[in-house]
């Protein structure tokens, strides 16, 4: 008898004995056992909900502690393992995250989403071979997985296979059932890729497509920065200034948005406006040393002082 058949045989015998116990002794004998199970389930739910709340509020260490208790209480619970893996990943503990997710996959080996997520963890840890193995496994389970094709594109992109990456990104978008965070990331990567291929017009149309899905006051700041950078590449500093003004006209505008706007205004010959932008930035970021230095330099220099500080490439933090 195989080990699986033996396991099933033991399980069937156990169920039969349990049925006999109920018949002979009544349900009263099972009350302590049932109460214990219910209490454990209630505790598991409480720890999971508390962990999710802590995660949402940015309390990652606290969230991990709750998820760890849930996983220890119920080692066979896939959700508990996955939550613990995600908490560790956000804390930067990628080795621990991959181990927890591998344990979850052992419990659910045919879940393609878990294989993709494991591949993403490996990608973040710069373990490209293992990431490729995970994404291939995911695609063998679900050939139409948008997330898996997106990760496959990232791997090609990071390896310098730009045309292949572009094809895989497009395939990811074609399989997407809804426009969500994954689609935004893929389109931002396509903008970067078109820039690298020397196709700024295609980059512009791609980022405009992304922005069109959002109300004007909720358009993602990285996409606005990408559009402005592309317009600057196309030698359109005026429209770039307008786009950056939208990004800066928000209470949570980043320092980069202010720097980019000041750069565009200087290139566009709007020196007074650039000084005003710098003053607004200093109000919002009073302890930023670079702004103090720029304020001094703007008093004696004429152009692109802000540009000389350099601005990050589109999406460079995404593709490693």
Backbone torsions as a table, in degrees:
resi	resn	phi	psi	omega
1	UNK	NA	131.2	-179.6
2	UNK	-69.1	163.7	-179.1
3	UNK	-62.9	-36.7	179.7
4	UNK	-66.9	-44.2	179.4
5	UNK	-63.1	-39.2	178.9
6	UNK	-63.7	-41.5	179.0
7	UNK	-62.1	-43.8	179.4
8	UNK	-65.4	-35.8	179.5
9	UNK	-65.0	-44.7	179.6
10	UNK	-63.0	-40.5	179.7
11	UNK	-62.8	-41.4	-179.5
12	UNK	-66.5	-38.5	177.6
13	UNK	-64.8	-41.8	179.8
14	UNK	-61.8	-42.3	178.3
15	UNK	-64.3	-39.5	179.0
16	UNK	-63.6	-42.4	179.2
17	UNK	-64.0	-39.0	179.5
18	UNK	-65.4	-40.4	177.3
19	UNK	-62.8	-40.9	178.9
20	UNK	-64.1	-39.3	179.7
21	UNK	-63.3	-41.2	178.3
22	UNK	-63.7	-41.3	-178.1
23	UNK	-65.9	-41.2	-173.8
24	UNK	-82.4	-38.6	-170.2
25	UNK	-107.6	-12.4	-176.8
26	UNK	84.7	171.0	-175.0
27	UNK	-78.1	-12.9	-176.3
28	UNK	-61.4	-33.5	-178.9
29	UNK	-62.5	-28.8	-175.2
30	UNK	-89.2	-5.4	-176.2
31	UNK	-56.9	-47.6	179.3
32	UNK	-60.9	-40.5	179.6
33	UNK	-64.5	-44.9	-179.5
34	UNK	-63.6	-42.3	179.8
35	UNK	-62.5	-39.8	179.4
36	UNK	-63.7	-42.9	178.8
37	UNK	-62.8	-43.6	-179.6
38	UNK	-63.7	-40.5	178.9
39	UNK	-65.0	-41.6	178.2
40	UNK	-63.9	-41.1	179.1
41	UNK	-65.1	-40.1	179.4
42	UNK	-64.7	-41.5	179.2
43	UNK	-64.9	-40.1	179.4
44	UNK	-61.8	-44.4	178.8
45	UNK	-63.3	-42.9	-178.5
46	UNK	-63.2	-44.8	-179.8
47	UNK	-66.0	-38.4	179.6
48	UNK	-65.0	-47.6	-179.8
49	UNK	-63.9	-41.2	178.9
50	UNK	-64.2	-39.2	178.2
51	UNK	-65.0	-41.7	179.1
52	UNK	-65.5	-40.2	177.3
53	UNK	-62.9	-44.4	179.8
54	UNK	-63.9	-40.2	178.6
55	UNK	-61.5	-44.3	-178.6
56	UNK	-64.2	-31.1	-179.5
57	UNK	-91.4	8.5	176.2
58	UNK	80.2	9.8	179.2
59	UNK	-92.1	76.3	-169.0
60	UNK	-67.9	-41.3	-179.7
61	UNK	-64.9	-40.5	178.2
62	UNK	-65.6	-41.8	178.4
63	UNK	-60.8	-43.6	-180.0
64	UNK	-61.3	-38.8	-179.7
65	UNK	-62.8	-42.6	178.7
66	UNK	-64.8	-45.5	-178.6
67	UNK	-65.7	-34.7	179.1
68	UNK	-65.9	-39.4	176.9
69	UNK	-64.3	-40.7	179.5
70	UNK	-64.8	-43.3	-179.4
71	UNK	-68.1	-34.9	178.2
72	UNK	-70.7	-36.2	179.5
73	UNK	-68.7	-37.5	-176.3
74	UNK	-133.7	82.1	-176.3
75	UNK	-60.9	-21.6	-178.6
76	UNK	-93.5	5.7	-179.3
77	UNK	-87.0	112.8	-177.1
78	UNK	-64.6	-42.7	-177.5
79	UNK	-60.6	-41.8	179.2
80	UNK	-61.3	-42.3	179.4
81	UNK	-65.0	-42.4	-178.8
82	UNK	-65.6	-44.1	178.8
83	UNK	-61.3	-41.2	178.7
84	UNK	-64.0	-40.6	178.1
85	UNK	-62.4	-43.4	-178.8
86	UNK	-66.2	-38.5	177.7
87	UNK	-63.3	-44.6	179.4
88	UNK	-63.9	-39.0	179.7
89	UNK	-62.8	-43.2	-179.7
90	UNK	-69.7	-24.8	175.9
91	UNK	-82.1	-5.9	-179.3
92	UNK	89.0	6.6	179.2
93	UNK	-89.7	71.8	-171.3
94	UNK	-69.6	-33.8	178.1
95	UNK	-63.2	-45.3	178.4
96	UNK	-66.2	-39.4	-179.3
97	UNK	-61.0	-44.9	-179.6
98	UNK	-65.0	-37.1	179.3
99	UNK	-65.1	-43.0	179.1
100	UNK	-64.8	-40.0	-179.0
101	UNK	-71.1	-34.9	174.8
102	UNK	-61.6	-38.1	177.3
103	UNK	-64.4	-39.0	177.9
104	UNK	-65.0	-39.3	-179.9
105	UNK	-67.2	-33.4	175.5
106	UNK	-60.9	-31.3	178.1
107	UNK	-82.2	-31.0	-179.5
108	UNK	-132.1	72.3	-172.9
109	UNK	-68.6	-17.3	-176.8
110	UNK	-101.7	14.0	177.7
111	UNK	-88.7	104.3	-175.5
112	UNK	-64.7	-32.1	-179.9
113	UNK	-64.1	-35.9	178.3
114	UNK	-66.5	-38.3	178.1
115	UNK	-65.6	-39.2	177.9
116	UNK	-64.1	-45.0	-178.6
117	UNK	-62.7	-39.7	176.4
118	UNK	-62.2	-41.5	177.1
119	UNK	-61.4	-36.5	178.3
120	UNK	-67.9	-38.6	176.2
121	UNK	-62.2	-44.4	178.2
122	UNK	-62.7	-38.0	179.1
123	UNK	-63.0	-44.7	178.5
124	UNK	-62.5	-31.9	179.8
125	UNK	-86.5	7.3	179.4
126	UNK	62.3	29.8	175.1
127	UNK	-102.8	77.7	-170.6
128	UNK	-64.9	-38.5	-178.7
129	UNK	-62.9	-47.2	179.3
130	UNK	-66.0	-36.0	177.4
131	UNK	-62.7	-43.2	179.1
132	UNK	-63.8	-39.0	178.3
133	UNK	-63.0	-40.9	-179.4
134	UNK	-67.1	-42.4	-178.4
135	UNK	-69.4	-34.9	176.9
136	UNK	-65.0	-38.9	177.2
137	UNK	-64.8	-41.5	179.1
138	UNK	-62.1	-42.8	-178.8
139	UNK	-71.3	-26.9	175.1
140	UNK	-68.5	-29.4	178.1
141	UNK	-84.0	-35.1	-178.3
142	UNK	-146.1	92.0	-176.5
143	UNK	-64.3	-13.2	-178.5
144	UNK	-107.2	23.3	179.3
145	UNK	-74.3	111.5	-179.8
146	UNK	-62.5	-40.3	-178.2
147	UNK	-66.4	-38.3	179.2
148	UNK	-67.0	-42.2	178.5
149	UNK	-66.3	-33.3	176.2
150	UNK	-63.8	-43.3	178.6
151	UNK	-66.8	-38.1	177.6
152	UNK	-61.4	-39.1	176.5
153	UNK	-63.8	-39.9	178.3
154	UNK	-61.9	-40.3	179.3
155	UNK	-64.1	-42.7	177.9
156	UNK	-66.6	-41.0	-179.8
157	UNK	-60.9	-47.1	-178.9
158	UNK	-65.2	-26.1	179.3
159	UNK	-87.1	-1.4	179.2
160	UNK	87.1	6.8	177.7
161	UNK	-88.5	76.0	-169.0
162	UNK	-66.1	-44.5	-178.7
163	UNK	-64.9	-41.2	177.9
164	UNK	-64.9	-41.7	179.0
165	UNK	-61.0	-43.0	-179.8
166	UNK	-60.0	-43.3	178.9
167	UNK	-62.8	-40.8	-178.9
168	UNK	-71.2	-36.4	175.0
169	UNK	-62.3	-44.6	-179.7
170	UNK	-63.8	-36.4	178.1
171	UNK	-66.9	-38.6	177.1
172	UNK	-59.5	-46.0	179.8
173	UNK	-65.9	-35.0	-178.6
174	UNK	-68.7	-27.6	-179.8
175	UNK	-92.1	-4.5	-177.7
176	UNK	-73.4	131.9	-179.4
177	UNK	-89.0	-16.5	179.5
178	UNK	-151.5	150.4	179.4
179	UNK	-82.4	106.8	-177.9
180	UNK	-133.2	-160.9	-176.2
181	UNK	-60.4	-39.2	-179.6
182	UNK	-63.2	-41.0	178.9
183	UNK	-63.6	-41.2	178.6
184	UNK	-59.8	-44.9	-179.3
185	UNK	-64.0	-42.7	-179.3
186	UNK	-63.6	-42.4	-179.9
187	UNK	-68.3	-34.8	175.4
188	UNK	-64.5	-37.7	177.1
189	UNK	-67.2	-35.0	176.7
190	UNK	-66.9	-36.7	175.8
191	UNK	-60.3	-47.4	178.0
192	UNK	-59.0	-42.8	-177.2
193	UNK	-65.7	-42.9	178.0
194	UNK	-63.1	-36.3	175.7
195	UNK	-62.7	-44.4	-179.9
196	UNK	-65.2	-30.0	178.6
197	UNK	-84.7	0.4	-179.9
198	UNK	73.3	34.7	-179.6
199	UNK	-124.3	70.1	-176.6
200	UNK	-64.8	-29.9	179.1
201	UNK	-64.3	-42.2	176.7
202	UNK	-66.6	-36.5	177.2
203	UNK	-61.3	-42.9	-178.6
204	UNK	-64.5	-44.9	-179.0
205	UNK	-65.5	-33.5	179.7
206	UNK	-68.7	-45.3	-178.7
207	UNK	-71.6	-31.8	176.4
208	UNK	-66.8	-35.5	176.1
209	UNK	-62.8	-41.8	178.0
210	UNK	-62.6	-48.8	-176.2
211	UNK	-65.0	-28.6	-177.1
212	UNK	-65.8	-16.5	-179.2
213	UNK	-82.9	-5.2	-175.9
214	UNK	-118.7	148.6	169.1
215	UNK	-62.0	153.7	-174.3
216	UNK	-55.6	-38.5	-176.4
217	UNK	-83.7	1.6	-179.7
218	UNK	-126.5	14.4	179.2
219	UNK	-67.8	134.0	-176.5
220	UNK	-59.9	133.8	-178.7
221	UNK	-60.0	-43.4	179.0
222	UNK	-58.5	-34.8	179.1
223	UNK	-70.7	-37.3	176.6
224	UNK	-64.4	-42.1	177.8
225	UNK	-63.0	-39.8	179.1
226	UNK	-64.7	-40.7	178.9
227	UNK	-65.1	-43.1	-180.0
228	UNK	-62.5	-42.6	179.3
229	UNK	-62.0	-40.7	179.9
230	UNK	-66.1	-40.8	177.8
231	UNK	-63.2	-37.5	177.1
232	UNK	-64.7	-39.1	177.2
233	UNK	-61.4	-34.5	179.4
234	UNK	-85.5	10.3	178.4
235	UNK	60.5	47.2	177.0
236	UNK	-125.9	68.0	-177.2
237	UNK	-65.0	-29.3	178.9
238	UNK	-62.2	-57.5	175.8
239	UNK	-59.5	-34.6	177.7
240	UNK	-62.2	-39.6	178.0
241	UNK	-61.9	-41.8	179.5
242	UNK	-62.5	-41.9	-179.9
243	UNK	-65.7	-43.1	-178.7
244	UNK	-68.7	-29.7	176.7
245	UNK	-63.7	-35.4	176.3
246	UNK	-63.1	-44.3	-179.1
247	UNK	-63.9	-37.9	-176.6
248	UNK	-80.4	-17.0	-177.1
249	UNK	-86.0	45.6	-179.9
250	UNK	-138.8	148.3	-179.1
251	UNK	-65.5	-22.1	-177.9
252	UNK	-106.9	23.0	-179.2
253	UNK	-60.1	139.1	-178.2
254	UNK	-80.8	162.2	175.7
255	UNK	-60.6	-37.6	-179.3
256	UNK	-60.1	-39.4	179.5
257	UNK	-61.5	-42.7	178.3
258	UNK	-64.1	-42.5	179.7
259	UNK	-63.9	-42.2	179.6
260	UNK	-65.0	-39.8	179.7
261	UNK	-65.1	-44.9	177.8
262	UNK	-60.1	-39.6	177.1
263	UNK	-60.2	-48.7	-178.5
264	UNK	-64.1	-39.3	179.6
265	UNK	-65.3	-39.5	177.6
266	UNK	-64.4	-45.1	179.2
267	UNK	-63.7	-31.4	-178.7
268	UNK	-85.3	2.9	178.5
269	UNK	80.2	15.3	-178.0
270	UNK	-100.7	70.1	-174.0
271	UNK	-65.9	-42.2	-179.9
272	UNK	-62.4	-44.4	179.1
273	UNK	-63.7	-36.2	178.4
274	UNK	-62.7	-40.0	177.3
275	UNK	-64.7	-39.1	178.7
276	UNK	-65.3	-40.2	176.9
277	UNK	-61.2	-42.9	179.3
278	UNK	-63.8	-39.1	178.6
279	UNK	-64.2	-41.2	177.3
280	UNK	-64.0	-39.9	178.8
281	UNK	-62.9	-39.3	-179.5
282	UNK	-68.8	-29.3	174.9
283	UNK	-66.6	-39.9	-177.1
284	UNK	-82.6	-30.0	-179.5
285	UNK	-127.9	68.5	-173.4
286	UNK	-65.0	-22.5	-176.3
287	UNK	-100.9	15.7	-178.3
288	UNK	-88.6	110.2	-175.7
289	UNK	-59.9	-35.5	-176.3
290	UNK	-61.8	-29.9	-179.4
291	UNK	-72.0	-36.6	176.8
292	UNK	-62.2	-44.8	-179.7
293	UNK	-65.6	-40.4	179.9
294	UNK	-65.0	-37.7	178.7
295	UNK	-60.9	-39.1	178.3
296	UNK	-68.6	-42.3	-177.4
297	UNK	-70.4	-32.8	179.3
298	UNK	-65.1	-21.7	178.9
299	UNK	-73.3	-17.7	-174.8
300	UNK	-127.1	-10.2	-177.9
301	UNK	-114.1	161.3	-170.6
302	UNK	-105.7	-33.0	-172.5
303	UNK	-143.1	150.4	166.8
304	UNK	45.8	33.6	173.4
305	UNK	-63.1	-43.4	-179.7
306	UNK	-67.3	-39.1	-179.8
307	UNK	-61.4	-32.1	-178.1
308	UNK	-65.4	-20.9	178.2
309	UNK	-71.5	-18.6	178.1
310	UNK	82.9	143.3	175.3
311	UNK	-127.7	150.5	-172.8
312	UNK	-67.0	150.1	174.6
313	UNK	-68.9	151.4	-179.9
314	UNK	-60.1	121.3	172.3
315	UNK	67.5	15.6	-174.1
316	UNK	-65.2	-22.7	178.8
317	UNK	-78.1	-10.7	-176.7
318	UNK	-88.3	-44.9	-178.2
319	UNK	-97.8	118.2	-179.4
320	UNK	-105.9	NA	NA
